[in-house]
Amino acid sequence: MAEIFETLEYGAAPEAPGPALDWLAAHGRKFGHFIDGDFTRPGKTFASTNPANGEKLADISEAGKADVDKAVKAARAAFPGWSQLSGFERAKYLYAIARQIQKESRLFAVLETLDNGKPIRETRDIDIPLVARHFYHHAGWAQHLSKSFSDHVPYGVCGQIIPWNFPLLMLAWKIAPALAAGNTVVLKPAEFTSLTALLFAEICARIGLPKGVVNIVTGAGETGEAIVTHPDIDKIAFTGSTEVGKIIRRATAGSGKGLSLELGGKSPFVVFEDADLDSAVEGLVDAIWFNQGQVCCAGSRLLVQESIEAAFIAKIKQRMKTLRVGDPLDKSIDIGALVAPVQVERVLDLLKAGRAEGGEFYSPDGDMPQKGCYVRPTLVTGISPAHTLASEEIFGPVLVAMSFRTPEEAVALANNTKYGLAASVWTENINLALDIAPQIKAGVVWINSTNQFDAAVGFGGYRESGFGREGGREGMAAYLKPAWEKKLKAAPDLKLPTPADASETTGIDRTAKLYIGGKQARPDSGYARPVLSADGKHLGEVGEGNRKDIRNAVEAARAALGWSNATAHNRAQILYYLGENLDYRKTEFADRIRSMTGASANAARREVDLSVERLFAFAGWADKFDGAVHNPPARMMAVAMVEPVGVIGIAAPLESALLGAVSLLAPAIAMGNTTVLIPSSAYPLAVTDFYQVLETSDVPSGVVNIVTGDAKSLATTLAEHDGVDGIWFAGSLADSTEIEKLSAGNVKQSWTTRGLAFDWADPALEGDYLLGKATQIKNVWVPYGA
């Protein structure tokens, strides 16, 4: 004891693994799947090992297509009964799950550490309490769903695929809202870390959860593929790598399945010169060495102001010397084992590449375990944003550091990534913090804190970090859809005019140009396409846009992204002005619609009137569709900010040429997006006339760009363009499928009609349905109080 007081060194504080090992032994260390309320007999198996020592923990069954199909059928059979329960009845089951997790919290924590390798302090004090919190929180949502999401219904059967870094917490993030909404689920845990999901399955049986509501199938990538491609699954929720997320986006294209993707990250940790440096160092330890850096939102890119760089780096190195690497069941260990040898190999390969590129490496001395999947905590300096370690997600205990001089440079460096999951900002100047946070392109920004999570606060990314949210109201909404959307039928074929005698014309000789960057522009192709009247006569011509025209339009739209900085009030005023000017010319527009489509005078006037009404409706929404302040159980508030997606490419429907285009354009620009609009290929003149309204309505240059031509070809170019952040396409199922596949290139947010008969006159389209698709939620965590 005297020696301990003299040296102040930590002694061993081992957690007893006995109860977890006894649980494994009670199952013969061999597990089947959990389907329709019971465990199946084990089939073909693979080993689940303890990454801390390489010892086998259990044999896990590998699900094939037949197993997945059996689980989906069980979930489908259970769906009617589960979804028709009252919210209160579903809430009671969720509450019971939460209580059982608390009751078995130590068993869950130890089993998670054995299977995953993370320190017992993290599983015991962070993961498992958050798991229970999610089920308690969503028990409340289940009971209040009908009030908060009226006229919404569950998707049906949800396929859920989770990663190995937070095995039980990711399960809770997905299963809790799905069940609260009335869905049933088929969940696949990661092949490395399936054990706590199987213990969770036991809890579901213990509380009497109706059979088939929760199904757990274990396996590797082939099992996940069988879930993604199963035709009777209505929604896919995936957390994992960006590469696999892109594969899933392509695989589900055109299927109509709901899709949530929480993917990779390369999150900045920004430290300004006035920050509390000691607090920032502790925050950094949590940001990058929590869970051995195997965190999608890990603060792996340190950006420190140049004036304090040397002092701050010195503090980091000193703190790194105190980090203890070792047996994760030791309660005094800081850094445990990586999940598997393959992950160790990946991290070491990236470090090798970093050395070859000239990075300067620092790791503290100290004893390392002789066996197991361990990597020393590492700091890399002397690199630039172009280096591999600064751009690639490492998913290990590796921190890369760079400096900046000004706040503007800090923002530029923070956003210099294809990802956009999270960020940390450290400064004692609250004005600076609240100025920087909205400028960083990330779904979560923590101020003077890091790795804050709660069931009441949404979590998810921008860009190639995916789309959709988990937690909070927005996470609940991800498991519901409007009832009217589930009732849509296939659209009938639209009868288009065929050319009449070429010698017969209306006497109008007009070629409408493109509209790019606030100016009329000739098409790069030098060609025009004819526009016919309903009886096949020649009405005029429009430019035949091509890839270069789309490129120019996207550049103009990106140059105009400052539109999002205009106040919502100002955007509303411009939309009102658009509606006013369109209304002033409604007779002219109605005549144009009649001449192109052959619609009756009343129908043509009604389409223009509804277009004016829609502009007014979204003008009214511009300053009302806003965020909220969440109240997590900490002395912090989380400000949910509604932000635009960015540049949205819009291919308007063939029918309802004016109303369809306005119905999609108005919510996009109301929320601060800039747009590239492709009018109806058959009836484009209503929209080329509309740019004259744009020119007289104070719409800033580049906010709306119009490119005429073949909608499928032009939309394909938009879907492939990395400068486009979202794509909306109205068209056939085949064309919609192709657009959704191409959107995977940079994980665009996409919405397509998939050949369904949307009623563009339906008032449902002037509410939050399209506003939600035009926006993304950023949650900014702000600490307060002592």
C-alpha positions in Angstrom: 0.0 0.0 0.0 2.8 2.4 0.8 4.4 1.7 -2.6 1.1 2.5 -4.3 0.9 5.8 -2.5 4.5 6.5 -3.5 4.2 5.7 -7.2 0.5 6.4 -7.7 0.4 3.6 -10.3 -2.7 1.7 -11.1 -3.1 -1.8 -9.9 -5.0 -4.5 -11.6 -8.8 -4.3 -11.3 -10.1 -7.3 -13.2 -13.8 -7.8 -13.9 -14.9 -11.4 -13.3 -16.0 -13.1 -16.6 -17.6 -16.0 -14.9 -21.3 -15.2 -15.4 -20.8 -14.5 -19.1 -18.8 -17.7 -19.6 -21.4 -19.6 -17.7 -24.1 -18.2 -20.0 -22.0 -19.4 -23.0 -21.6 -22.8 -21.4 -25.3 -23.1 -20.8 -25.8 -22.8 -24.5 -23.1 -25.3 -25.3 -21.1 -22.4 -26.7 -23.1 -23.0 -29.9 -25.9 -20.8 -31.3 -28.6 -21.0 -33.9 -30.7 -18.1 -35.2 -33.6 -16.5 -33.3 -36.6 -16.8 -35.7 -40.3 -16.6 -34.8 -39.7 -16.5 -31.1 -37.4 -19.5 -30.8 -33.7 -20.4 -31.4 -33.1 -22.7 -34.4 -30.8 -25.6 -34.3 -27.2 -24.6 -35.1 -26.3 -25.2 -38.8 -23.1 -24.3 -40.6 -21.1 -22.3 -38.0 -18.1 -20.0 -37.7 -16.1 -19.1 -34.6 -16.6 -16.0 -32.5 -13.3 -15.2 -30.7 -12.1 -12.9 -27.9 -9.9 -10.3 -29.6 -8.0 -9.7 -26.4 -6.5 -13.2 -26.4 -7.6 -15.0 -29.5 -9.6 -17.7 -27.6 -12.8 -19.0 -29.1 -15.9 -17.9 -27.3 -18.6 -19.7 -29.3 -19.7 -21.1 -32.6 -22.2 -19.0 -34.4 -24.6 -20.1 -37.2 -24.2 -18.7 -40.7 -27.6 -17.8 -42.2 -28.2 -18.6 -45.8 -31.0 -17.4 -48.0 -33.4 -20.0 -46.6 -32.8 -18.9 -43.1 -33.3 -15.2 -44.0 -36.5 -16.1 -45.9 -37.8 -18.0 -42.9 -37.1 -15.0 -40.7 -38.7 -12.6 -43.2 -41.8 -14.8 -43.3 -42.0 -14.8 -39.5 -41.7 -11.0 -39.4 -44.4 -10.6 -42.2 -46.8 -12.9 -40.4 -46.3 -11.0 -37.1 -46.6 -7.5 -38.7 -50.5 -7.2 -38.8 -50.9 -8.1 -35.1 -48.0 -6.0 -33.9 -48.8 -2.9 -36.0 -52.5 -3.0 -34.9 -51.6 -3.1 -31.2 -52.3 0.2 -29.5 -49.3 2.4 -28.9 -49.7 1.8 -25.2 -49.4 -2.0 -25.7 -46.3 -1.7 -27.8 -44.9 0.8 -25.2 -45.3 -1.8 -22.5 -43.1 -4.3 -24.4 -40.4 -1.7 -25.0 -40.5 -0.7 -21.4 -40.1 -4.4 -20.3 -37.1 -4.8 -22.6 -35.5 -1.7 -21.0 -36.1 -3.1 -17.6 -34.6 -6.5 -18.5 -31.5 -4.8 -20.0 -31.0 -2.9 -16.8 -31.4 -6.1 -14.8 -28.8 -8.0 -16.9 -26.6 -4.9 -17.4 -23.4 -6.5 -16.0 -23.9 -9.7 -18.0 -24.4 -7.6 -21.2 -21.3 -5.4 -20.4 -19.0 -8.3 -19.7 -20.2 -10.3 -22.7 -19.8 -7.3 -25.0 -16.2 -6.7 -23.8 -15.3 -10.4 -24.3 -16.7 -10.4 -27.8 -15.7 -6.9 -29.0 -12.5 -6.1 -27.0 -13.5 -2.6 -25.8 -12.7 -1.7 -22.2 -15.3 -2.9 -19.6 -15.6 0.7 -18.3 -17.0 1.7 -21.7 -19.5 -1.1 -22.0 -20.5 -0.8 -18.4 -20.8 2.9 -18.1 -21.7 4.1 -21.6 -23.0 1.4 -24.0 -25.4 -0.5 -21.8 -27.0 2.5 -20.0 -27.6 4.1 -23.5 -29.2 0.8 -24.7 -31.7 0.9 -21.9 -32.2 4.6 -22.5 -33.2 4.0 -26.1 -35.9 1.5 -25.2 -37.3 3.7 -22.5 -37.3 6.7 -24.8 -39.0 4.9 -27.7 -41.6 3.4 -25.3 -42.7 6.9 -25.0 -42.8 7.4 -28.8 -44.9 4.3 -29.2 -47.6 5.7 -27.0 -47.6 9.2 -28.6 -47.1 8.2 -32.2 -50.6 8.8 -33.4 -50.5 12.4 -32.1 -47.1 13.3 -33.4 -47.2 11.5 -36.7 -50.8 11.5 -37.7 -51.6 9.9 -41.1 -48.4 7.9 -41.0 -48.0 4.2 -41.0 -45.1 1.8 -40.4 -43.1 0.4 -43.4 -43.7 -3.2 -42.5 -40.8 -5.6 -42.3 -37.4 -3.9 -41.6 -34.1 -5.4 -42.5 -31.4 -4.1 -40.2 -27.6 -4.6 -40.5 -25.3 -3.4 -37.7 -21.5 -3.2 -37.3 -19.1 -4.6 -34.7 -18.0 -1.4 -33.0 -21.1 -0.9 -30.9 -22.9 -4.3 -31.2 -25.7 -3.8 -28.7 -26.0 -0.1 -28.9 -26.5 -0.2 -32.7 -29.1 -2.9 -32.2 -31.0 -0.6 -29.8 -30.7 2.4 -32.2 -32.5 0.3 -34.8 -34.8 -2.1 -33.1 -36.3 0.4 -30.6 -37.7 3.0 -33.1 -38.7 0.2 -35.5 -40.8 -1.6 -32.9 -42.2 1.7 -31.5 -43.5 2.6 -35.0 -45.2 -0.8 -35.4 -42.7 -2.5 -37.7 -41.3 -6.0 -37.3 -37.6 -6.7 -37.8 -35.0 -9.0 -39.2 -31.6 -8.0 -37.8 -28.2 -9.2 -38.6 -25.4 -8.4 -36.1 -21.8 -8.2 -37.3 -20.2 -11.6 -37.7 -17.4 -10.6 -35.3 -19.8 -9.6 -32.5 -23.1 -11.5 -32.4 -23.2 -12.7 -28.8 -25.0 -9.7 -27.2 -27.6 -9.7 -29.9 -28.3 -13.4 -29.1 -28.6 -12.5 -25.4 -31.0 -9.7 -26.4 -33.1 -12.3 -28.3 -33.4 -14.3 -25.1 -34.8 -11.2 -23.4 -37.4 -10.7 -26.1 -38.6 -14.3 -25.5 -38.4 -13.8 -21.7 -40.8 -10.8 -21.7 -43.2 -12.5 -24.0 -42.7 -10.3 -27.1 -45.0 -11.7 -29.8 -43.3 -14.3 -31.9 -41.8 -13.0 -35.1 -41.7 -9.3 -34.1 -37.9 -9.5 -33.6 -35.8 -12.0 -35.6 -32.0 -12.3 -35.3 -30.0 -14.0 -38.0 -26.2 -14.3 -37.8 -23.7 -14.5 -40.5 -21.3 -12.5 -42.8 -21.7 -10.5 -45.9 -23.8 -13.1 -47.8 -26.4 -13.0 -45.0 -26.6 -9.2 -45.2 -26.9 -9.4 -49.0 -29.8 -11.9 -48.6 -31.6 -9.3 -46.3 -31.0 -6.4 -48.6 -32.2 -8.1 -51.7 -35.2 -9.9 -50.2 -38.3 -8.8 -52.0 -40.6 -8.9 -49.0 -38.5 -6.5 -46.9 -39.9 -2.9 -46.9 -37.0 -0.9 -45.3 -33.3 -1.4 -44.9 -31.3 0.3 -42.1 -27.6 -0.1 -42.4 -24.6 1.1 -40.3 -21.2 0.3 -41.7 -18.7 1.3 -44.3 -19.3 3.8 -47.1 -18.3 1.2 -49.7 -20.9 -1.3 -48.5 -23.5 1.5 -48.2 -23.0 2.3 -51.9 -23.5 -1.3 -52.8 -26.8 -1.3 -50.7 -28.0 1.9 -52.4 -27.5 0.2 -55.8 -29.0 -3.1 -54.7 -32.2 -1.4 -53.4 -32.6 1.0 -56.4 -36.1 1.0 -57.8 -37.4 -1.4 -55.1 -39.3 1.3 -53.2 -37.6 0.1 -49.9 -37.0 2.8 -47.3 -33.3 3.3 -46.8 -31.2 4.7 -43.9 -27.5 4.7 -44.2 -25.1 5.6 -41.4 -21.7 5.3 -43.0 -18.0 6.2 -42.5 -16.4 9.4 -41.2 -13.3 11.4 -40.9 -14.4 13.9 -38.2 -12.5 17.1 -37.4 -11.6 18.0 -33.9 -11.0 21.8 -34.1 -9.2 23.6 -31.3 -8.9 27.4 -31.2 -6.2 29.3 -29.4 -8.6 30.5 -26.6 -9.8 27.0 -25.7 -9.3 25.4 -22.3 -6.4 23.3 -23.5 -6.5 20.8 -20.7 -10.2 20.1 -21.2 -9.6 19.9 -25.0 -6.9 17.3 -24.4 -9.3 15.2 -22.3 -12.0 15.6 -25.0 -9.5 14.5 -27.6 -8.7 11.3 -25.7 -12.4 10.5 -25.7 -12.7 11.5 -29.3 -10.0 9.3 -30.8 -9.0 6.6 -28.3 -12.5 5.8 -27.1 -13.3 2.2 -28.3 -9.7 2.1 -29.7 -10.7 4.7 -32.4 -13.2 2.2 -33.9 -15.9 4.8 -34.0 -17.4 6.2 -37.2 -17.5 9.7 -35.7 -14.1 9.5 -34.0 -12.3 12.8 -33.9 -9.4 11.5 -36.0 -8.4 14.8 -37.6 -7.0 17.3 -35.1 -7.1 20.8 -36.4 -5.3 23.1 -34.0 -4.7 26.9 -34.3 -1.1 27.6 -35.3 -0.4 29.9 -32.3 -0.9 27.0 -29.8 0.1 24.1 -31.9 3.4 23.3 -30.2 2.0 23.6 -26.7 -1.1 21.6 -27.5 0.9 18.8 -29.2 3.2 18.7 -26.2 0.2 18.2 -23.9 -1.2 15.5 -26.1 2.1 13.5 -26.0 2.2 13.9 -22.2 -1.3 12.6 -21.9 -0.7 9.7 -24.2 2.1 8.5 -21.9 -0.6 7.8 -19.2 -2.9 5.8 -21.5 -2.9 2.1 -20.5 -3.3 -0.5 -23.2 -4.2 -4.0 -22.1 -6.8 -6.6 -21.0 -10.2 -4.9 -21.7 -11.7 -6.7 -18.7 -9.4 -4.7 -16.4 -11.4 -1.7 -15.1 -8.3 0.5 -15.1 -7.5 0.0 -18.8 -8.0 2.9 -21.2 -7.4 1.1 -24.6 -8.5 -2.4 -25.2 -8.2 -4.7 -28.2 -9.2 -4.1 -31.8 -12.0 -6.3 -32.9 -10.1 -8.8 -35.1 -6.7 -9.5 -36.7 -7.9 -8.2 -40.0 -8.6 -4.8 -38.5 -5.2 -4.7 -36.9 -3.7 -5.5 -40.3 -5.7 -2.7 -42.0 -4.6 -0.1 -39.5 -0.9 -1.1 -39.7 -1.1 -1.0 -43.5 -2.4 2.6 -43.4 0.3 3.5 -40.9 2.9 2.1 -43.3 1.4 4.2 -46.1 1.6 7.3 -43.8 5.2 6.7 -43.1 6.0 6.3 -46.8 4.3 9.7 -47.4 6.6 11.4 -44.8 4.4 11.5 -41.7 6.0 12.0 -38.3 4.9 9.4 -35.8 4.7 9.4 -32.0 3.6 6.5 -29.8 4.3 6.3 -26.0 6.5 3.7 -24.6 5.0 1.0 -22.3 4.2 -2.7 -22.1 1.9 -4.2 -24.6 0.1 -7.5 -24.3 2.0 -10.3 -26.0 -1.1 -11.7 -27.7 -4.3 -10.3 -28.9 -5.4 -7.5 -31.3 -3.6 -4.5 -29.9 -2.3 -1.3 -31.6 -0.5 1.4 -29.7 -2.1 4.9 -29.6 -0.5 6.9 -32.3 -0.1 10.6 -33.2 0.8 11.6 -36.7 2.1 15.1 -37.5 3.9 16.7 -40.4 1.1 15.8 -42.9 -1.1 17.8 -45.3 -4.7 17.4 -46.3 -3.6 15.4 -49.4 -2.0 12.6 -47.3 -3.7 9.2 -47.1 -4.0 9.4 -43.3 -5.7 12.7 -43.5 -8.4 11.6 -45.9 -9.0 7.9 -45.4 -11.0 6.5 -42.4 -8.5 4.5 -40.3 -10.9 3.1 -37.7 -8.1 2.6 -35.2 -6.3 4.5 -32.4 -4.6 6.9 -34.8 -4.8 10.7 -34.6 -3.5 12.9 -37.4 -2.8 16.6 -36.6 -2.7 19.7 -38.8 -2.8 23.4 -38.1 -4.7 26.4 -39.2 -4.4 30.2 -38.8 -7.9 31.7 -39.2 -11.4 30.5 -38.5 -12.1 30.6 -42.2 -9.2 28.2 -42.8 -10.4 26.0 -40.0 -13.8 25.6 -41.7 -12.1 24.9 -45.1 -10.0 22.2 -43.6 -12.8 20.7 -41.6 -15.0 20.4 -44.8 -12.1 19.1 -46.9 -13.4 15.5 -46.8 -15.9 13.4 -48.6 -17.5 12.6 -45.3 -19.7 14.6 -43.0 -20.7 12.7 -39.9 -19.5 14.7 -36.9 -17.2 17.4 -35.6 -15.9 18.9 -32.3 -15.3 22.6 -31.8 -13.3 23.8 -28.8 -13.2 27.5 -27.8 -14.2 29.7 -24.8 -15.7 32.2 -27.2 -19.4 31.2 -27.6 -19.9 33.6 -30.5 -17.1 31.9 -32.4 -18.4 28.4 -31.6 -21.9 29.2 -32.8 -20.5 30.8 -35.9 -18.3 27.9 -36.8 -20.8 25.0 -36.0 -23.3 25.8 -38.8 -20.5 26.2 -41.4 -19.1 22.6 -40.8 -20.8 20.1 -43.1 -21.6 17.4 -40.6 -24.7 15.9 -39.1 -23.5 16.4 -35.5 -21.3 19.2 -34.0 -20.2 19.0 -30.4 -19.1 22.3 -28.8 -16.5 21.9 -26.0 -17.4 18.2 -25.9 -17.3 15.1 -28.0 -19.1 11.7 -28.4 -22.3 12.9 -26.8 -25.2 10.6 -27.7 -28.8 10.3 -26.6 -32.0 8.7 -27.7 -33.7 12.1 -27.8 -31.1 13.6 -30.2 -30.7 12.6 -33.9 -27.5 11.2 -35.2 -26.5 10.8 -38.8 -24.3 12.3 -41.5 -24.0 14.5 -44.6 -22.3 13.6 -47.9 -20.7 10.1 -48.0 -21.4 9.6 -44.3 -24.9 8.7 -45.4 -28.5 9.9 -44.9 -31.3 9.3 -42.5 -31.1 9.8 -38.7 -31.2 7.6 -35.7 -32.6 9.0 -32.4 -34.9 11.9 -31.8 -38.0 12.8 -33.7 -36.1 12.6 -37.0 -35.0 9.0 -36.2 -38.6 8.1 -35.4 -39.8 9.5 -38.7 -37.3 7.2 -40.5 -39.5 4.2 -39.6 -42.8 5.7 -40.8 -44.2 6.8 -44.2 -47.3 8.8 -45.2 -50.3 6.5 -45.5 -51.2 8.0 -48.9 -47.8 7.1 -50.3 -48.4 3.4 -49.6 -51.6 3.5 -51.6 -50.1 4.9 -54.9 -50.8 2.9 -58.0 -48.8 2.6 -61.3 -49.1 5.6 -63.5 -50.9 5.1 -66.8 -49.0 5.7 -70.0 -49.2 9.3 -71.1 -50.4 9.6 -74.7 -47.9 12.1 -76.4 -48.6 14.0 -79.6 -47.2 12.8 -82.8 -46.1 15.1 -85.6 -48.8 16.2 -88.0 -48.1 17.5 -91.6 -44.9 19.4 -91.3 -46.3 22.1 -93.5 -48.9 23.0 -90.9 -47.7 25.1 -88.1 -49.1 27.6 -85.7 -47.1 30.4 -87.2 -45.0 30.6 -84.0 -41.3 30.5 -84.7 -39.5 30.5 -81.3 -36.6 28.7 -79.8 -36.4 28.9 -76.0 -32.9 29.0 -74.6 -31.5 27.3 -71.5 -31.4 29.4 -68.3 -28.1 29.1 -66.4 -26.6 31.4 -63.8 -29.4 33.9 -64.2 -28.9 34.2 -67.9 -30.4 32.7 -71.0 -27.9 30.5 -72.7 -27.6 28.6 -76.0 -27.2 24.9 -75.7 -23.7 23.6 -76.1 -24.9 21.0 -78.6 -26.1 23.6 -81.1 -29.2 21.6 -81.6 -32.9 22.2 -80.7 -35.8 19.8 -80.2 -39.4 20.5 -81.4 -42.3 21.1 -79.1 -45.6 19.9 -80.5 -49.2 20.9 -79.8 -51.8 18.3 -78.7 -52.7 17.8 -82.4 -49.1 17.4 -83.5 -48.5 20.9 -84.8 -45.2 22.6 -84.4 -45.4 25.1 -81.4 -41.8 26.0 -81.1 -38.4 24.6 -80.1 -36.2 24.3 -77.0 -32.5 23.8 -76.7 -31.1 20.3 -76.6 -29.1 20.3 -73.4 -26.1 18.0 -72.9 -23.5 17.0 -70.3 -21.6 20.3 -70.7 -24.8 22.3 -70.1 -25.5 20.3 -67.0 -21.9 20.9 -65.8 -22.3 24.6 -66.3 -25.7 24.6 -64.5 -24.2 22.7 -61.6 -21.3 25.1 -61.4 -23.8 28.0 -61.3 -25.8 26.3 -58.6 -22.8 25.7 -56.5 -21.7 29.3 -56.9 -25.1 30.4 -55.6 -25.1 28.2 -52.4 -25.0 31.4 -50.4 -28.7 31.4 -51.0 -29.0 29.3 -47.8 -27.6 32.2 -45.8 -30.5 34.4 -46.9 -33.0 34.7 -44.0 -36.0 32.4 -44.3 -38.1 35.6 -44.3 -36.3 36.8 -47.4 -36.6 33.5 -49.2 -40.3 33.6 -48.4 -40.7 37.1 -49.8 -39.1 36.0 -53.1 -41.4 32.9 -53.4 -44.4 35.2 -52.7 -43.1 37.5 -55.4 -42.8 34.6 -57.8 -46.4 33.6 -57.1 -47.6 37.1 -57.6 -45.8 37.5 -60.9 -47.1 34.1 -62.1 -50.6 35.0 -61.1 -50.3 38.3 -63.1 -49.5 36.2 -66.3 -51.9 33.3 -65.6 -53.9 33.7 -68.7 -50.7 33.5 -70.8 -49.5 30.4 -69.0 -52.9 28.7 -69.2 -53.0 29.3 -72.9 -49.5 27.8 -73.2 -50.6 24.7 -71.3 -53.7 24.4 -73.5 -51.7 24.6 -76.7 -49.2 22.0 -75.6 -51.5 19.4 -73.8 -54.9 20.0 -75.3 -56.3 20.5 -71.8 -59.6 22.3 -71.4 -59.6 26.0 -70.5 -60.8 25.3 -67.0 -58.1 22.6 -66.5 -55.3 24.8 -67.8 -56.4 27.7 -65.5 -56.7 25.3 -62.6 -53.1 24.1 -63.1 -51.8 27.7 -63.1 -53.9 28.6 -60.1 -52.6 25.6 -58.2 -49.0 26.5 -59.2 -49.5 29.9 -57.7 -51.0 28.4 -54.6 -48.1 26.0 -54.3 -45.6 28.9 -54.4 -47.5 30.7 -51.7 -47.7 27.5 -49.6 -44.0 27.0 -49.6 -43.4 30.7 -49.1 -45.4 30.3 -46.0 -43.4 27.2 -44.9 -40.0 28.9 -45.5 -39.8 30.5 -42.0 -41.9 27.8 -40.2 -40.2 24.5 -41.1 -37.5 24.8 -38.5 -35.7 22.9 -35.8 -36.0 22.2 -32.1 -34.1 22.2 -28.9 -33.7 18.7 -27.5 -33.3 18.0 -23.8 -30.8 15.2 -23.3 -30.2 14.0 -19.7 -27.0 16.1 -19.3 -26.3 19.7 -18.7 -26.4 20.4 -22.5 -28.9 21.4 -25.0 -28.9 19.9 -28.5 -30.1 22.4 -31.1 -31.6 20.5 -34.1 -30.9 22.9 -37.0 -32.8 22.3 -40.3 -30.3 22.8 -43.2 -30.6 22.5 -47.0 -29.3 19.5 -48.8 -27.2 21.7 -51.2 -27.5 21.5 -54.9 -30.6 19.5 -55.9 -31.1 18.2 -59.5 -34.8 18.0 -60.4 -36.3 16.1 -63.3 -40.0 17.3 -63.4 -42.8 15.0 -64.3 -43.9 14.5 -67.9 -47.5 15.4 -67.0 -48.7 18.5 -65.2 -45.8 20.4 -66.8 -46.0 23.6 -64.8 -47.6 22.3 -61.6 -45.3 19.3 -61.3 -42.1 21.5 -61.8 -43.3 24.1 -59.4 -44.3 21.5 -56.8 -40.7 20.2 -56.7 -38.9 23.5 -57.3 -40.7 25.5 -54.6 -39.8 23.4 -51.5 -36.2 23.0 -52.7 -35.5 26.7 -52.9 -37.7 27.6 -49.9 -35.4 25.6 -47.8 -32.2 27.3 -49.2 -31.2 24.8 -51.8 -30.0 25.7 -55.3 -31.4 23.7 -58.2 -30.9 22.4 -61.7 -34.4 21.9 -63.2 -35.1 19.7 -66.2 -38.6 20.5 -67.5 -41.1 18.0 -69.0 -39.5 16.6 -72.2 -42.9 16.7 -73.9 -44.2 20.1 -72.6 -41.2 22.2 -71.7 -42.5 25.6 -72.8 -44.4 26.3 -69.6 -41.1 26.1 -67.7 -39.1 28.1 -70.2 -41.8 30.7 -70.0 -41.4 30.5 -66.2 -37.8 31.7 -66.3 -39.1 35.1 -67.4 -41.0 35.1 -64.2 -37.8 34.2 -62.3 -36.0 37.2 -64.0 -38.6 39.6 -62.7 -38.9 38.2 -59.2 -35.5 38.9 -57.6 -34.4 35.3 -57.6 -30.6 35.4 -57.2 -28.6 34.2 -60.2 -27.8 30.5 -60.0 -30.5 29.5 -57.5 -32.7 28.1 -60.3 -31.1 26.8 -63.5 -33.2 25.3 -66.3 -31.8 22.8 -68.9 -34.2 21.4 -71.5 -33.8 18.2 -73.4 -34.2 14.5 -72.9 -35.1 14.2 -69.2 -33.6 10.7 -68.7 -30.3 11.6 -70.3 -29.9 14.9 -68.4 -31.0 13.3 -65.1 -28.4 10.6 -65.6 -25.7 13.2 -65.8 -27.0 14.9 -62.7 -27.1 11.6 -60.8 -23.5 11.0 -61.8 -22.3 14.5 -60.9 -20.3 14.7 -57.6 -21.3 18.4 -57.3 -24.9 17.5 -57.0 -26.1 16.7 -53.4 -29.6 15.4 -54.1 -31.6 14.1 -57.0 -35.3 14.1 -57.5 -36.7 12.3 -60.6 -40.2 11.9 -61.8 -40.5 9.1 -64.3 -40.8 5.4 -65.1 -39.8 2.6 -62.8 -36.9 1.6 -65.1 -35.6 5.1 -65.3 -36.0 5.7 -61.6 -34.1 2.6 -60.8 -31.2 3.8 -63.0 -31.1 7.2 -61.4 -31.1 5.7 -57.9 -28.2 3.4 -58.8 -26.2 6.2 -60.2 -26.9 8.4 -57.1 -24.8 6.0 -55.1 -21.6 7.4 -56.5 -21.4 10.1 -53.8 -24.3 8.8 -51.7 -26.7 11.5 -52.9 -30.1 11.8 -51.2 -32.5 10.6 -53.9 -36.3 10.6 -54.4 -38.0 9.2 -57.4 -41.6 8.5 -58.4 -40.8 4.9 -59.6 -43.5 5.1 -62.2 -46.2 5.7 -59.6 -49.2 8.0 -60.2 -48.5 11.0 -58.0 -51.3 13.5 -58.0 -49.6 16.8 -58.4 -52.7 18.6 -57.3 -52.9 16.8 -54.0 -52.5 19.2 -51.0 -50.3 16.6 -49.3 -47.5 17.7 -51.6 -47.5 21.2 -50.2 -46.7 20.1 -46.6 -43.7 18.6 -44.9 -43.4 15.6 -47.3 -41.1 17.4 -49.8 -39.8 19.8 -47.2 -38.3 16.9 -45.4 -36.6 15.7 -48.5 -35.2 19.2 -49.2 -33.5 19.3 -45.8 -31.2 17.5 -43.4 -30.9 17.9 -39.7 -27.7 19.0 -37.9 -27.6 18.6 -34.1 -25.3 21.0 -32.3 -24.6 20.1 -28.7 -24.0 23.1 -26.5 -23.0 22.7 -22.8 -24.3 25.1 -20.3 -24.0 25.7 -16.5 -21.3 24.8 -14.1 
